[in-house]
């Protein structure tokens, strides 16, 4: 299936400092494109991949799982590490969880992590029914576009494939056990109102990681997809400042490419 217009991956060849951005569950690079372009404009090398099964139609996601999504960002990290002297990982929602796993598993290869409304658990009684329900019902209602800003929209599926949701639940349970292996500097930004991922998920992440350099910022004017919402500029500026503090010399600007 062709990729939906706007959901294409994004890459920018900048300087020696790299940032890997990971989008969320049923979403696409569109939700992080302004963040990626902001960092690219300041000379960073940026990679924003399209996760398998995303950005086309929900039926394509039904046959993928967390191993596929993680493998994609793992490959991107390896490629960035070959080109850059320092690499940071960042992500929104499930993308934040993927970024945290990269930090947990790759140690010094990851210089720091920035997560926005990171997912830690699939909540509700329905989560416990997923192992059986996914064989009986194919999808449930979508979670895209939880945005306070009028006129803003996220390019994501309007249905959640239950096989994929079950895999996400398995991944988050695995990651929770790996969070103590996260020792890198961590910037966590969470929305005061989030209708997709509750604040308890961010609290759990902060309580489980072993990082000593930790900053938490509450975004007062945004919902879940804060990277497209009223606080988007703050997300971009705070994350750039975080990278700049840890890697003071950002390289020269390069050229951006889509696709």
NORVENWO-V760271 format. One line per field, one symbol per residue. phi: phi as a letter, one per 40 degrees, with the letter a starting at -180 (. if undefined). psi: psi as a letter, one per 20 degrees, with the letter a starting at -180 (. if undefined). burial: I if it has 24 or more other ideal C-beta (glycine too) atoms within 12 Angstrom, else O. A space follows every 50 residues. Layout:
# NORVENWO-V760271
phi: ???
psi: ???
burial: ???
This chain:
# NORVENWO-V760271
phi: .cccdgcccbbbcbccbbbbbbcccgcaddcbdccccccccbgccbbbcc cdgbgbaccccdbbacccccdccccccccccccbcbbbbaabgccccccc cdcccbfccbcibbbbfccbaccgcccccddccccbbcabccbcgcbccc gcaccaccbbcccccccdcccccccdccdcccbcdbbbbbccbbcbbccc ccccdccccbcbcbbbbcccbbcccccbbccdccdcccccccccccbdcc cccbbcbbg
psi: qqpqpijqrpqpocbipqpppprrpjbrihiighgghghhijjqpppnrp qpirjeqhhhhhjrahhgghhghgghggghhhhqhppqqqrpdhhhgggh hgghhjcihphrpppolpqiqorrhhhiighghhihphrrqrjqknphpp iqqpnrqiqophghhghgggghhghhiihiioirppoppqqhoojgoqhh ggggghihqjqhnpppppoijqbgmhijahjghgggghhghgghhhmhop rqqbqqqq.
burial: OOIOOIIIIIIIIIIIIIIIIIIIIIIIIIIIIIIIIIIIOIIIIIIIII IIIIIIOIOIIIOIIIOIIIOIIIOIIOOIIOIIOIIIIIIIIIIIIIII IIIIIIOOIIIIIIIIIIIIIIIOOOOOOIOOOIOOOOIIOIIIIIIIIO OIOIIIIOOIIIIIIIIIIIIIOIIIOIIOIIIIIIIIIIIOIIOIIIIO IIOIIIOIIOIOOIIIIIIOOIIIIIIIIIIIOIIIOIIIOIIIOIIOOI IOOIOIOOO
